[in-house]
């Protein structure tokens, strides 16, 4: 066992040793105790959170020779074979390397046979989203009406890629990312059992870099144990990860906020000498800016950066966005070093030249003796200005839509106070309804700031704004047509190629 990786050696063997997935464990335990088993389960979640581990433990609980119970004996041949991936009745399939429909048909054919020495025949399909569409289609019928002795346990990191028809036939559990405290606690227990010396700061950094994945944390632990010969320290871990201490990033951010370009330049050169991970440096920088913003918004005794409270939230939000965008752009930069320095340059260019004083809170002297003159508030156009002779101008101010269409085909008959009487062309009488009139009233209210009541009658009219515009278009088109017909060059082309002008294709470029 000593030559095994920590992730394999300390893989949980029963539900009691599972960390961070209590509600899923409790649900599976209750389903076993209450004999309410489902024929298909779907376990989704990010890498290294225990999907396959839970699937194996669940299989042991169901096929343990002592009987189906939430606590397998882990000593019978069935439990031992499942732990060693040798069980005939628990078939594990890696969908990433078995995507073809033939592989699925072979597996489903196996499902028809009774289990050899266990109660259930259990199929664990890892990364199930990698299956082809044909494979999913082949699986559907068996998932819908499986034999009584068959249970499917599907695991995936990307449930969005699984057809809805498959998900609807499964009992879906979404595994959560583990918290830093849970990962720290598990790492300390393992290091204690393995007799590995460690620093608490190193454990905290490892859990942070694991990003919720216990397996990633244990893989990192293997690396640092081999590098330090069993003495895990923050300094050695920082060298492996290519990270610098928070103090250096604090100093860098402080000098950025103070617009101390020379000091920032020196710190950038210092960071390059230490061969740091620029991706991690930008993440830490973004986190520091976030912490300052959070302290300003919600308060708090701990100050992330000296004098951080003196800077405006607007500036901090801009700096945060720049650092996040720099992180996204890093893979596309000529080099990570150039991408990092370019992000720092952008940050500096958003800081006022006078050492940040311009964005700090200032107290201004108010001249109490200055006389403030009363000014009349600006008024919008009066509705009384709506007249017959300026209706075209009113229509131009209305935004495009049904209100404008109605207004374009109307004329002003009269206007009294806030009542407007219009005439609509009979050809557009279908627009004369309460819905469109209300929209037009709202549009006029937006323009004049006064409620105007509209009443519309239907008559034959000849000079609505729409008709005037059509006359203008016709005149412009006639001018364009005459211009083309009298053009000597066009006339030569027509004669040379025995061509003719199709007048319906002529359009005036002056028509709006």
C-alpha positions in Angstrom: 0.0 0.0 0.0 3.0 2.4 0.6 3.6 2.7 -3.2 0.0 3.9 -3.9 -0.8 7.5 -4.5 -2.5 9.2 -1.6 -5.7 9.6 -3.6 -6.0 5.8 -4.1 -4.7 4.8 -0.7 -7.1 7.1 1.2 -10.1 6.5 -1.1 -13.1 6.1 1.2 -14.3 2.6 1.6 -17.7 3.3 3.2 -20.2 6.2 3.5 -18.9 7.2 7.0 -15.5 8.3 5.5 -17.0 10.4 2.7 -16.3 14.1 3.3 -18.4 17.0 2.1 -21.4 15.1 0.5 -23.5 14.5 3.5 -26.9 15.1 2.0 -26.3 12.6 -0.9 -24.9 10.0 1.5 -28.0 10.4 3.7 -30.3 10.0 0.7 -28.6 6.9 -0.5 -28.6 5.4 2.9 -32.3 6.0 3.4 -33.1 4.5 0.0 -31.3 1.3 1.1 -32.9 1.1 4.5 -36.4 1.8 3.1 -35.9 -0.5 0.1 -36.8 2.3 -2.3 -34.1 1.8 -4.9 -34.2 3.5 -8.2 -33.1 1.6 -11.3 -30.8 4.5 -12.5 -28.8 7.1 -10.7 -26.9 10.1 -12.1 -24.1 11.7 -10.1 -22.8 15.0 -11.4 -20.1 17.3 -10.2 -16.7 18.7 -10.8 -13.6 16.5 -10.9 -12.4 14.9 -7.7 -15.4 15.3 -5.5 -16.3 11.6 -5.1 -18.7 10.6 -7.9 -17.0 7.2 -8.7 -16.2 6.6 -5.1 -19.8 7.0 -4.0 -20.9 4.8 -6.9 -18.6 2.0 -5.7 -19.6 2.3 -2.1 -23.2 2.2 -3.1 -22.5 -0.9 -5.2 -20.9 -2.5 -2.1 -23.8 -1.7 0.1 -26.2 -3.3 -2.4 -24.1 -6.4 -3.2 -22.5 -7.1 0.2 -22.9 -10.8 1.2 -24.1 -9.8 4.6 -27.2 -8.3 3.0 -28.1 -4.9 1.5 -27.4 -2.2 4.2 -25.8 1.2 4.4 -22.7 -0.2 6.0 -20.9 -2.8 3.9 -18.7 -5.3 5.7 -15.7 -4.5 3.4 -14.5 -8.1 4.1 -16.7 -10.4 2.0 -15.6 -11.4 -1.5 -18.1 -9.1 -3.1 -16.8 -6.0 -1.2 -13.2 -6.9 -1.8 -13.7 -7.5 -5.5 -15.5 -4.2 -5.9 -12.6 -2.4 -4.2 -10.2 -4.1 -6.5 -12.3 -3.4 -9.6 -12.6 -7.2 -10.2 -16.2 -7.8 -9.6 -18.1 -9.7 -12.3 -21.4 -8.2 -11.2 -20.2 -4.6 -11.0 -19.1 -3.4 -14.4 -17.3 -0.1 -14.7 -17.2 1.6 -18.1 -15.2 4.6 -19.1 -17.4 6.4 -21.6 -14.6 8.6 -22.8 -12.8 5.6 -24.3 -16.0 3.6 -25.2 -18.1 6.1 -27.1 -19.3 3.9 -29.9 -22.7 2.4 -30.0 -21.3 -1.1 -30.4 -19.7 -0.8 -26.9 -23.1 0.2 -25.5 -24.9 -2.6 -27.2 -22.5 -5.1 -25.8 -23.0 -3.7 -22.3 -26.8 -3.7 -22.6 -26.7 -7.3 -23.8 -24.8 -8.2 -20.7 -27.6 -6.6 -18.6 -30.0 -9.3 -19.7 -28.1 -12.0 -17.8 -28.6 -12.6 -14.1 -25.8 -11.6 -11.6 -23.3 -14.3 -10.9 -22.9 -14.2 -7.2 -24.6 -11.0 -6.1 -28.0 -9.6 -5.7 -27.7 -6.9 -8.4 -25.8 -6.4 -11.6 -24.6 -2.8 -11.4 -23.2 -0.8 -14.3 -21.1 2.3 -13.4 -20.5 4.5 -16.4 -18.0 7.3 -15.8 -18.0 10.5 -17.9 -21.3 9.4 -19.5 -21.6 12.7 -21.3 -18.9 11.5 -23.7 -21.1 8.8 -25.2 -22.3 9.3 -28.8 -25.9 10.2 -29.6 -26.4 6.6 -31.0 -25.1 5.2 -27.7 -27.6 7.3 -25.7 -30.4 6.2 -28.0 -29.5 2.5 -27.5 -29.5 3.0 -23.7 -32.9 4.7 -23.5 -35.1 1.6 -23.8 -33.1 -0.3 -21.1 -33.1 2.8 -18.8 -36.8 3.0 -19.1 -37.6 -0.6 -18.5 -34.5 -2.3 -17.0 -34.5 -5.9 -15.7 -35.2 -6.0 -11.9 -31.6 -7.1 -11.2 -30.0 -4.2 -13.0 -29.0 -0.8 -11.6 -27.2 1.9 -13.6 -25.0 4.5 -11.9 -24.0 7.3 -14.3 -21.3 9.8 -13.4 -20.5 13.0 -15.3 -18.7 16.3 -15.0 -21.0 17.9 -17.6 -24.7 17.0 -17.2 -25.6 19.7 -19.8 -24.4 17.4 -22.5 -26.6 14.5 -21.5 -29.9 14.2 -23.4 -32.9 15.3 -21.3 -34.5 11.9 -22.1 -31.7 10.2 -20.3 -31.7 12.6 -17.3 -35.5 12.2 -16.8 -35.1 8.4 -16.4 -32.5 8.9 -13.6 -32.4 10.0 -10.0 -30.1 12.9 -10.3 -27.7 14.0 -7.5 -25.4 17.0 -7.9 -22.2 16.6 -5.8 -21.0 19.9 -4.3 -17.4 21.2 -4.4 -15.7 20.7 -1.0 -15.0 23.7 1.2 -11.5 24.8 2.1 -12.2 23.8 5.7 -13.2 20.3 4.7 -10.2 19.8 2.5 -7.9 21.2 5.2 -9.3 18.8 7.8 -9.0 15.8 5.6 -5.4 16.7 4.6 -4.4 17.1 8.2 -5.9 13.7 9.1 -4.0 12.0 6.3 -0.7 13.8 7.1 -1.1 12.8 10.7 -1.7 9.1 9.8 1.2 9.2 7.3 3.4 10.9 9.8 4.1 13.8 7.5 5.2 17.1 9.1 3.4 20.2 7.8 2.7 23.9 8.3 -0.8 25.0 8.7 -0.2 27.8 6.1 0.9 25.2 3.6 -2.3 23.1 4.2 -4.4 26.2 3.6 -2.6 27.0 0.4 -3.1 23.4 -0.9 -6.8 23.5 -0.1 -7.1 26.8 -1.9 -5.4 25.6 -5.0 -7.5 22.4 -5.0 -10.5 24.5 -5.9 -13.0 22.2 -4.2 -11.5 18.9 -5.4 -10.2 16.5 -2.8 -8.4 14.4 -5.5 -6.5 17.5 -6.7 -5.5 18.3 -3.2 -4.1 14.8 -2.6 -2.3 14.9 -6.0 -0.7 18.2 -5.0 0.1 16.6 -1.6 2.0 13.8 -3.3 4.1 16.3 -5.3 5.0 18.4 -2.3 5.8 15.4 -0.1 8.2 14.0 -2.7 9.8 17.5 -3.1 10.2 18.2 0.6 11.0 14.6 1.6 8.1 14.5 4.0 8.3 18.0 5.5 5.6 20.2 4.0 6.4 23.9 4.3 4.8 27.0 2.8 8.1 28.0 1.3 8.6 24.7 -0.6 5.0 24.6 -1.7 5.2 28.1 -3.0 8.2 27.1 -5.1 6.3 24.1 -6.6 3.2 26.2 -7.4 5.1 29.2 -8.6 3.3 31.5 -6.2 4.6 34.4 -4.2 3.6 35.5 -0.7 0.5 37.6 -0.2 2.8 40.3 1.2 4.4 40.9 -2.2 1.0 41.1 -3.9 -0.2 43.5 -1.2 2.9 45.7 -1.8 2.3 45.6 -5.5 -1.4 46.6 -5.2 -0.5 49.4 -2.7 2.0 50.9 -5.1 -0.4 50.6 -8.0 -3.1 52.5 -6.0 -0.4 55.1 -5.1 0.6 55.3 -8.8 4.2 54.7 -7.8 5.4 53.5 -11.2 9.1 53.0 -10.3 8.3 50.8 -7.3 5.8 48.8 -9.4 8.5 48.3 -12.0 10.9 47.1 -9.4 8.4 44.6 -8.0 7.6 43.3 -11.5 11.2 42.5 -12.0 11.4 40.9 -8.6 8.4 38.7 -9.4 10.0 37.6 -12.6 13.2 36.5 -10.9 11.1 34.2 -8.7 9.6 32.4 -11.7 6.1 32.8 -10.3 2.8 31.6 -11.9 1.4 34.8 -13.4 -2.1 33.2 -13.6 -2.0 32.7 -9.8 -0.6 36.2 -9.3 -3.6 37.8 -11.1 -6.0 35.6 -9.2 -4.5 36.8 -5.9 -4.5 40.4 -7.1 -8.2 40.1 -8.1 -9.0 38.6 -4.7 -7.3 41.5 -2.9 -9.2 44.1 -4.9 -12.4 42.2 -4.1 -11.6 42.1 -0.4 -11.0 45.9 -0.3 -14.4 46.5 -2.1 -16.2 44.1 0.3 -14.7 45.8 3.3 -15.8 49.2 2.1 -19.3 48.0 1.3 -20.1 45.8 4.3 -17.5 47.0 6.8 -15.1 44.9 8.8 -12.2 45.2 11.1 -9.5 43.5 9.0 -8.0 45.9 6.4 -6.6 44.0 3.3 -4.5 46.9 2.1 -3.2 49.9 4.1 -5.3 53.0 3.2 -7.5 50.8 1.1 -10.6 52.4 2.5 -9.5 55.7 1.0 -10.2 54.6 -2.6 -13.6 54.9 -4.3 -15.7 51.8 -5.0 -16.0 52.9 -8.7 -12.2 52.8 -9.1 -11.9 49.4 -7.3 -14.6 47.9 -9.5 -12.8 49.1 -12.6 -9.5 47.6 -11.4 -11.2 44.3 -10.5 -12.6 44.1 -14.1 -9.2 44.9 -15.6 -7.5 42.2 -13.6 -10.2 39.6 -14.4 -10.0 40.5 -18.1 -6.2 40.2 -17.9 -6.6 36.7 -16.5 -8.9 35.8 -19.4 -6.4 37.2 -22.0 -3.4 35.5 -20.5 -3.5 32.4 -22.7 -3.6 34.6 -25.8 -0.7 36.8 -24.9 2.8 36.4 -26.5 3.9 35.1 -23.1 2.3 35.0 -19.7 5.0 37.4 -18.5 4.0 40.0 -21.1 0.3 39.4 -20.5 0.8 40.0 -16.7 2.8 43.2 -17.2 0.3 44.5 -19.7 -2.5 44.1 -17.2 -0.4 46.0 -14.5 0.1 48.8 -17.1 -3.6 49.0 -17.6 -4.2 49.2 -13.9 -1.7 52.0 -13.5 -3.3 54.0 -16.4 -6.6 54.1 -14.4 -4.9 55.7 -11.4 -4.8 59.5 -11.3 -1.3 60.9 -11.6 -1.3 62.7 -8.3 -0.7 59.6 -6.2 -4.3 58.6 -6.1 -5.4 61.7 -4.2 -8.0 62.5 -6.9 -10.0 59.4 -6.1 -9.7 59.6 -2.4 -12.5 61.1 -0.3 -12.1 64.9 -0.2 -13.7 67.6 2.0 -14.6 70.7 0.1 -15.2 74.2 1.5 -18.7 75.4 0.8 -19.2 79.1 0.3 -22.3 79.7 2.5 -22.4 83.4 1.5 -22.9 82.7 -2.2 -26.4 83.6 -3.3 -28.2 81.0 -5.2 -30.6 82.4 -7.7 -33.9 80.8 -8.2 -34.2 79.4 -11.6 -37.4 78.4 -13.4 -37.4 74.7 -14.2 -37.2 74.0 -17.9 -40.5 73.1 -19.4 -41.2 70.6 -22.0 -43.1 71.7 -25.2 -46.7 72.7 -24.5 -49.5 70.6 -25.9 -51.0 73.9 -27.1 -48.3 73.9 -29.8 -49.9 71.1 -31.6 -51.5 72.8 -34.7 -52.6 71.8 -38.2 -49.5 73.5 -39.7 -46.9 71.8 -37.5 -48.4 68.3 -37.3 -45.6 67.0 -39.6 -43.1 68.2 -37.1 -45.0 66.4 -34.2 -45.1 63.2 -36.2 -41.3 63.3 -36.7 -40.7 63.3 -32.9 -42.8 60.1 -32.4 -40.7 57.0 -32.1 -41.3 54.3 -34.9 -44.1 51.9 -34.2 -47.9 51.7 -34.4 -48.3 55.2 -32.8 -46.2 56.8 -35.5 -48.0 54.8 -38.3 -51.4 56.1 -37.0 -50.1 59.6 -36.7 -48.6 59.6 -40.2 -52.0 58.9 -41.7 -53.9 61.5 -39.7 -54.5 65.3 -39.9 -55.3 67.7 -37.1 -58.9 68.9 -37.3 -58.8 71.0 -34.1 -57.3 71.3 -30.7 -58.9 72.5 -27.5 -57.0 72.5 -24.2 -55.8 69.0 -23.8 -58.2 67.5 -26.4 -56.9 66.7 -29.8 -59.3 66.0 -32.7 -57.8 64.1 -35.6 -59.0 62.8 -39.0 -57.6 59.5 -40.3 -57.6 58.5 -43.9 -60.4 56.0 -44.6 -57.9 53.6 -46.2 -56.3 53.3 -42.7 -59.4 53.2 -40.6 -58.3 49.8 -39.2 -55.8 51.8 -37.2 -58.6 53.7 -35.5 -59.0 51.6 -32.4 -58.6 52.1 -28.7 -55.3 50.2 -28.5 -53.4 52.3 -31.0 -55.0 55.6 -29.8 -53.8 54.8 -26.3 -50.3 54.2 -27.6 -50.4 57.5 -29.5 -51.6 59.3 -26.4 -48.6 57.9 -24.4 -46.2 59.0 -27.1 -47.5 62.5 -27.1 -47.3 62.5 -23.3 -43.6 61.6 -23.6 -43.0 64.5 -25.9 -45.1 67.2 -24.2 -45.2 66.0 -20.6 -49.0 66.5 -20.6 -51.9 64.1 -20.9 -53.6 64.6 -24.2 -57.0 63.0 -25.0 -57.3 62.0 -28.6 -60.5 61.5 -30.7 -60.3 60.3 -34.3 -62.9 60.5 -37.1 -62.6 58.8 -40.5 -62.7 60.9 -43.7 -61.1 61.1 -47.1 -57.9 63.2 -46.7 -55.2 64.0 -49.2 -52.4 65.7 -47.3 -51.4 63.5 -44.4 -47.7 63.2 -43.4 -47.5 59.8 -45.0 -49.1 61.0 -48.3 -46.7 64.0 -48.4 -43.7 61.7 -47.9 -45.0 59.4 -50.7 -45.3 62.4 -53.0 -41.7 63.4 -52.2 -40.5 59.8 -52.9 -42.4 59.7 -56.2 -40.9 63.1 -57.3 -37.4 62.0 -56.3 -37.9 58.7 -58.2 -39.1 60.6 -61.3 -36.0 62.8 -61.2 -33.8 59.8 -60.8 -35.5 58.0 -63.8 -35.2 61.1 -66.0 -31.6 61.5 -65.1 -30.8 57.9 -66.1 -32.7 58.1 -69.3 -31.0 61.3 -70.4 -27.4 60.2 -69.4 -25.3 59.9 -72.6 -23.1 57.1 -71.2 -26.0 55.0 -70.2 -27.6 55.6 -73.7 -24.4 54.4 -75.3 -24.4 51.2 -73.2 -28.1 50.5 -74.1 -27.3 50.9 -77.8 -24.2 48.8 -77.8 -25.7 45.9 -76.0 -29.2 46.2 -77.3 -30.4 46.6 -73.7 -33.3 48.3 -72.0 -33.9 49.9 -68.6 -36.2 48.2 -66.1 -37.7 51.2 -64.4 -39.0 49.2 -61.4 -35.3 48.7 -60.3 -34.5 52.4 -60.2 -34.3 53.9 -56.8 -33.4 57.4 -55.7 -30.4 57.6 -53.2 -31.9 60.8 -51.8 -35.0 59.0 -50.5 -34.9 58.6 -46.7 
